[in-house]
Amino acid sequence: MKGDLRPVELLHYVRLARRGWPFIVLSVIIAMSSAAVLTARTPPTYSASISMIVSGTDKESGMSTAYQSGMLSAQRVTSYASLLTSRRVLSRVVAPADADQLQSAVTAEVIPGTVLLRATVKNSDPVRAARLANTLGDTFTQVIDQIERPTPRSRPAVKVTVVDRATVPGAPDSPKPLVNQAVAILLALLLAFGLLFLRDRLDTTVKTIEVLQDVSRNSVLGIISFEKDAPRYPLIVRESGQSSRAEAFRSLRTNLQFIGVDRRPQSLVITSSLPNEGKSSTSANLAITLAQAGWRVVLVDGDLRRPRIPSYFGIEGAAGLTDVLIDKAELQDVIQTWGSPGLSILPCGKIPPNPSELLGSQGMRSVLAQLSQSYDMVIIDAPPLLPVTDAATLAAVCDATLLVVRHGKTRREHVTRAQELLASVNARLVGTVLNFVPEKKGKYGYGYSYGYAADVKTPVNV
């Protein structure tokens, strides 16, 4: 059902609260401090109560008369509760100028099911509160005695009698430090969680595997965590390939092997929605892991606008793909071998003024056909999808496309738009890679629950 809270959503909120615990703790501390200051600055208030009974005066004249007297008392008691806090009564207790202030400090209520009245007076002085309450009771009985006498010498039909006089209260009603602290903590938690959830709802960036799978309509084949020294060391050749970074790309390699059981791709375009999402480093390291597994791999720098592959591998990139496409060089003359086992690299070459036309030309199709015949896998580092059409052009003529998504930066609408662009050219999107994932999440939140492989380790971003 739509209204049910799925376990995945509940787990997401638990993770959200765990990530936002500093904000929650800070909110609680501020609330408790504010409550303590407010309690210290609030003057104490004491309450003194007096109880009165409303009764008839003709109870001895017979059962019928006594019954009527009781009914009359029940009818009067509600009106007397309002009269008790009127200026007519209160102006006799204090000076008329202070009647308004006393009126705000007096409450009167009828005890349900009885003819008893209870008046409560609040004051910062406990002795004064008790004195005002007793004076109010005495004054009210006199006022009722006058009101209920038709003539000065006649007998009143109803009288009010004080049955429980006020005593000096020993403890203030307010402030209540423990109650104030409890309310402050509760409000702080509600506010903190509310702001965290609101921020999460307003934040449309991709931060979970479930969201990425939903918006891309494809499996998440790899998770690459963030690492501080990744810009300085983008390749996985350090530490003899025994790092968690290398293990992450080996897991991605395994997942790619699974998706090609029936239709194994020979040419793979790696792209992203926007720049700076890690597509070039993903292309380079995936090519290295495939070569280490014995594959004949060629890495093509298909980003004819901002080529990055030569700088990653430390090779010369002056001659390359563009020279082949304009018939100024032969393909085998510009392909370079790097590392051991040998990884073949086709640099971009000179940056042309018309990248889209070159990539969509018949010459590019011919280059891809030659490479597919000579290598087990052709990996193409393509430009981002949304700013330019280069990647969509390449994806339309290649066997498969892999979309790189940056955690916490790529928006859901960007992924949706990229998926739509690929679908419009009938490109085969085989999966996605979640990049720049915070290392803690990569270790505890996502390291075992994606793709097809069961042996996914903790990845580190490149």
Summary of the structure (lengths in Angstrom):
residues: 462
radius of gyration: 41.2
end to end distance: 40.5
largest distance: 130.9
contacts: 1502
relative contact order: 0.13
helix: 48%
strand: 17%
